[in-house]
Amino acid sequence: MTPTEKSAFMKVGLITEDKKVTEKGQKYFKRGLFCYGDLSVEKINSMTDRSEPSVGMKATEVKFTAKLVNVADWATDPEIEKAFSGIKRQIVDLSKPHERRKLLVEGKTK
């Protein structure tokens, strides 16, 4: 974390001076990162079987249309935008419906 990033996170109340996640920050801290919104699935476009029976793996590729919703107020703070130069563009782009895909895999079945 750069000093600019640390300062921005502190200003919006997500971390303390010693880089500990605050109570407010806990709400947004997932898998070691601060999440600034939720991805909402608008529509399932397709589901394709990608299983590999020879190795006992079941898999399905799902293509869907999604968009970013519930953007956190701190994500549009000028200090955050200064520290993370691409966040403003990401929020704009991801807030529009866009296609994504996900591979859902079940472990070995043997």
PASEBA-1860 file (N, C-alpha, C; in nm, 3 decimals):
! residues 110
1> MTPTEKSA> 0.086/-0.118/0.000/0.000/0.000/0.000/0.090/0.123/0.000 ~ 0.064/0.212/-0.095/0.144/0.334/-0.103/0.098/0.433/0.004 ~ 0.181/0.532/0.036/0.138/0.634/0.132/0.011/0.706/0.088 ~ -0.004/0.732/-0.041/-0.125/0.798/-0.093/-0.248/0.711/-0.073 ~ -0.234/0.581/-0.099/-0.346/0.488/-0.078/-0.383/0.480/0.069 ~ -0.280/0.469/0.155/-0.304/0.462/0.299/-0.378/0.587/0.347 ~ -0.332/0.702/0.304/-0.394/0.828/0.344/-0.540/0.834/0.300 ~ -0.568/0.790/0.178/-0.705/0.791/0.126/-0.794/0.696/0.206
9> FMKVGLIT> -0.745/0.575/0.232/-0.824/0.478/0.310/-0.850/0.530/0.452 ~ -0.750/0.598/0.510/-0.768/0.655/0.643/-0.872/0.767/0.639 ~ -0.864/0.854/0.538/-0.957/0.968/0.527/-1.102/0.922/0.521 ~ -1.128/0.814/0.447/-1.267/0.767/0.434/-1.306/0.670/0.545 ~ -1.213/0.645/0.639/-1.246/0.567/0.758/-1.239/0.417/0.744 ~ -1.163/0.367/0.645/-1.156/0.222/0.627/-1.043/0.156/0.704 ~ -0.936/0.233/0.731/-0.823/0.178/0.808/-0.776/0.281/0.910 ~ -0.696/0.232/1.005/-0.635/0.318/1.107/-0.492/0.351/1.064
17> EDKKVTEK> -0.428/0.435/1.140/-0.288/0.475/1.113/-0.196/0.353/1.102 ~ -0.221/0.251/1.184/-0.137/0.130/1.181/-0.192/0.023/1.084 ~ -0.273/0.067/0.988/-0.325/-0.016/0.878/-0.421/-0.126/0.921 ~ -0.482/-0.110/1.036/-0.584/-0.207/1.079/-0.719/-0.165/1.019 ~ -0.796/-0.262/0.976/-0.927/-0.235/0.917/-1.022/-0.190/1.029 ~ -1.090/-0.079/1.006/-1.183/-0.024/1.106/-1.316/-0.101/1.103 ~ -1.403/-0.067/1.196/-1.536/-0.129/1.197/-1.609/-0.098/1.066 ~ -1.600/0.027/1.021/-1.662/0.064/0.893/-1.597/-0.016/0.779
25> GQKYFKRG> -1.465/-0.028/0.783/-1.392/-0.101/0.679/-1.430/-0.247/0.671 ~ -1.462/-0.309/0.786/-1.499/-0.451/0.789/-1.618/-0.480/0.697 ~ -1.708/-0.383/0.683/-1.826/-0.399/0.599/-1.787/-0.422/0.453 ~ -1.674/-0.365/0.411/-1.632/-0.369/0.272/-1.513/-0.460/0.246 ~ -1.451/-0.513/0.349/-1.328/-0.591/0.335/-1.360/-0.738/0.311 ~ -1.331/-0.785/0.190/-1.362/-0.923/0.150/-1.240/-0.984/0.083 ~ -1.199/-1.100/0.128/-1.087/-1.173/0.068/-0.960/-1.088/0.055 ~ -0.935/-1.004/0.153/-0.812/-0.924/0.153/-0.818/-0.795/0.072
33> LFCYGDLS> -0.937/-0.759/0.024/-0.953/-0.638/-0.058/-1.075/-0.558/-0.011 ~ -1.074/-0.428/-0.040/-1.192/-0.347/-0.014/-1.282/-0.352/-0.137 ~ -1.405/-0.397/-0.120/-1.502/-0.405/-0.229/-1.587/-0.278/-0.225 ~ -1.608/-0.217/-0.341/-1.679/-0.090/-0.345/-1.818/-0.099/-0.405 ~ -1.868/-0.219/-0.429/-2.003/-0.236/-0.480/-2.038/-0.383/-0.492 ~ -2.159/-0.408/-0.537/-2.207/-0.545/-0.557/-2.232/-0.567/-0.705 ~ -2.204/-0.687/-0.752/-2.232/-0.722/-0.890/-2.371/-0.786/-0.894 ~ -2.461/-0.726/-0.969/-2.598/-0.776/-0.980/-2.615/-0.846/-1.115
41> VEKINSMT> -2.660/-0.971/-1.111/-2.685/-1.046/-1.234/-2.820/-1.002/-1.289 ~ -2.817/-0.951/-1.412/-2.939/-0.904/-1.478/-3.006/-1.017/-1.555 ~ -2.924/-1.103/-1.617/-2.980/-1.208/-1.702/-2.875/-1.317/-1.724 ~ -2.919/-1.443/-1.722/-2.835/-1.557/-1.761/-2.849/-1.570/-1.913 ~ -2.737/-1.559/-1.985/-2.740/-1.565/-2.131/-2.724/-1.707/-2.184 ~ -2.638/-1.785/-2.119/-2.620/-1.924/-2.162/-2.550/-2.004/-2.053 ~ -2.570/-2.136/-2.061/-2.501/-2.230/-1.973/-2.453/-2.344/-2.062 ~ -2.323/-2.371/-2.055/-2.264/-2.473/-2.142/-2.188/-2.575/-2.056
49> DRSEPSVG> -2.216/-2.702/-2.082/-2.146/-2.809/-2.011/-2.000/-2.812/-2.054 ~ -1.909/-2.803/-1.958/-1.765/-2.811/-1.985/-1.701/-2.924/-1.903 ~ -1.782/-3.025/-1.872/-1.735/-3.136/-1.788/-1.627/-3.217/-1.858 ~ -1.543/-3.277/-1.776/-1.438/-3.368/-1.823/-1.458/-3.502/-1.752 ~ -1.548/-3.587/-1.805/-1.579/-3.713/-1.739/-1.457/-3.801/-1.716 ~ -1.359/-3.794/-1.805/-1.240/-3.880/-1.792/-1.161/-3.851/-1.664 ~ -1.173/-3.731/-1.612/-1.103/-3.698/-1.487/-1.200/-3.678/-1.372 ~ -1.328/-3.705/-1.397/-1.427/-3.698/-1.290/-1.464/-3.557/-1.250
57> MKATEVKF> -1.456/-3.463/-1.342/-1.487/-3.324/-1.310/-1.615/-3.280/-1.381 ~ -1.706/-3.219/-1.305/-1.826/-3.160/-1.363/-1.803/-3.008/-1.366 ~ -1.832/-2.946/-1.481/-1.815/-2.801/-1.493/-1.920/-2.744/-1.587 ~ -1.961/-2.624/-1.555/-2.057/-2.553/-1.638/-2.008/-2.410/-1.657 ~ -2.002/-2.367/-1.781/-1.967/-2.228/-1.811/-2.098/-2.149/-1.820 ~ -2.106/-2.042/-1.741/-2.225/-1.957/-1.739/-2.187/-1.820/-1.793 ~ -2.258/-1.777/-1.897/-2.242/-1.642/-1.950/-2.363/-1.563/-1.905 ~ -2.337/-1.443/-1.851/-2.446/-1.364/-1.796/-2.422/-1.215/-1.814
65> TAKLVNVA> -2.529/-1.139/-1.805/-2.522/-0.994/-1.810/-2.534/-0.944/-1.666 ~ -2.442/-0.855/-1.629/-2.439/-0.805/-1.491/-2.406/-0.656/-1.491 ~ -2.426/-0.594/-1.375/-2.384/-0.455/-1.358/-2.354/-0.429/-1.211 ~ -2.274/-0.327/-1.186/-2.235/-0.288/-1.052/-2.347/-0.206/-0.989 ~ -2.385/-0.242/-0.866/-2.489/-0.170/-0.792/-2.439/-0.144/-0.650 ~ -2.511/-0.064/-0.577/-2.479/-0.034/-0.436/-2.334/0.013/-0.419 ~ -2.292/0.108/-0.502/-2.156/0.160/-0.493/-2.139/0.232/-0.360 ~ -2.033/0.197/-0.288/-2.006/0.257/-0.157/-1.976/0.406/-0.172
73> DWATDPEI> -2.025/0.487/-0.080/-2.004/0.631/-0.088/-1.856/0.668/-0.087 ~ -1.775/0.594/-0.012/-1.634/0.627/-0.003/-1.560/0.605/-0.135 ~ -1.615/0.521/-0.224/-1.546/0.488/-0.349/-1.541/0.606/-0.445 ~ -1.627/0.705/-0.425/-1.628/0.823/-0.513/-1.568/0.946/-0.444 ~ -1.506/0.926/-0.329/-1.439/1.035/-0.259/-1.319/1.081/-0.343 ~ -1.297/1.211/-0.353/-1.185/1.262/-0.434/-1.048/1.206/-0.394 ~ -1.026/1.180/-0.267/-0.897/1.123/-0.223/-0.879/0.980/-0.273 ~ -0.988/0.903/-0.273/-0.984/0.766/-0.327/-0.959/0.772/-0.477
81> EKAFSGIK> -1.028/0.861/-0.547/-1.010/0.874/-0.692/-0.868/0.916/-0.725 ~ -0.807/0.998/-0.641/-0.668/1.041/-0.662/-0.571/0.925/-0.638 ~ -0.596/0.847/-0.535/-0.506/0.735/-0.500/-0.521/0.618/-0.596 ~ -0.641/0.598/-0.647/-0.669/0.486/-0.738/-0.724/0.545/-0.868 ~ -0.635/0.580/-0.956/-0.670/0.657/-1.075/-0.774/0.591/-1.165 ~ -0.785/0.460/-1.163/-0.879/0.393/-1.251/-1.016/0.367/-1.192 ~ -1.036/0.397/-1.064/-1.161/0.356/-0.998/-1.283/0.428/-1.054 ~ -1.269/0.555/-1.088/-1.383/0.629/-1.141/-1.431/0.567/-1.272
89> RQIVDLSK> -1.340/0.535/-1.362/-1.373/0.473/-1.491/-1.431/0.334/-1.468 ~ -1.375/0.256/-1.374/-1.427/0.122/-1.345/-1.572/0.129/-1.299 ~ -1.601/0.222/-1.210/-1.737/0.236/-1.158/-1.834/0.270/-1.271 ~ -1.795/0.364/-1.357/-1.880/0.402/-1.470/-1.902/0.282/-1.562 ~ -1.792/0.216/-1.600/-1.802/0.103/-1.694/-1.880/-0.014/-1.636 ~ -1.850/-0.051/-1.513/-1.915/-0.168/-1.453/-2.060/-0.142/-1.414 ~ -2.099/-0.016/-1.402/-2.238/0.017/-1.369/-2.331/0.000/-1.487 ~ -2.275/-0.012/-1.607/-2.354/-0.039/-1.727/-2.365/-0.190/-1.743
97> PHERRKLL> -2.478/-0.241/-1.792/-2.489/-0.386/-1.816/-2.376/-0.433/-1.909 ~ -2.310/-0.540/-1.870/-2.199/-0.595/-1.949/-2.198/-0.747/-1.934 ~ -2.143/-0.815/-2.035/-2.140/-0.961/-2.030/-2.018/-1.010/-1.954 ~ -2.041/-1.112/-1.874/-1.934/-1.177/-1.797/-1.952/-1.327/-1.813 ~ -1.853/-1.402/-1.768/-1.868/-1.547/-1.766/-1.798/-1.603/-1.644 ~ -1.848/-1.716/-1.602/-1.796/-1.782/-1.483/-1.797/-1.932/-1.507 ~ -1.692/-1.998/-1.466/-1.686/-2.144/-1.477/-1.715/-2.201/-1.339 ~ -1.824/-2.276/-1.330/-1.862/-2.341/-1.206/-1.813/-2.485/-1.210
105> VEGKTK> -1.732/-2.522/-1.113/-1.667/-2.653/-1.114/-1.700/-2.730/-0.988 ~ -1.737/-2.856/-1.005/-1.752/-2.948/-0.892/-1.629/-3.035/-0.891 ~ -1.582/-3.068/-0.773/-1.462/-3.150/-0.759/-1.475/-3.287/-0.822 ~ -1.371/-3.365/-0.807/-1.369/-3.499/-0.864/-1.486/-3.579/-0.810 ~ -1.549/-3.653/-0.901/-1.665/-3.732/-0.861/-1.630/-3.879/-0.841 ~ -1.506/-3.916/-0.872/-1.464/-4.057/-0.857/-1.421/-4.085/-0.715
END
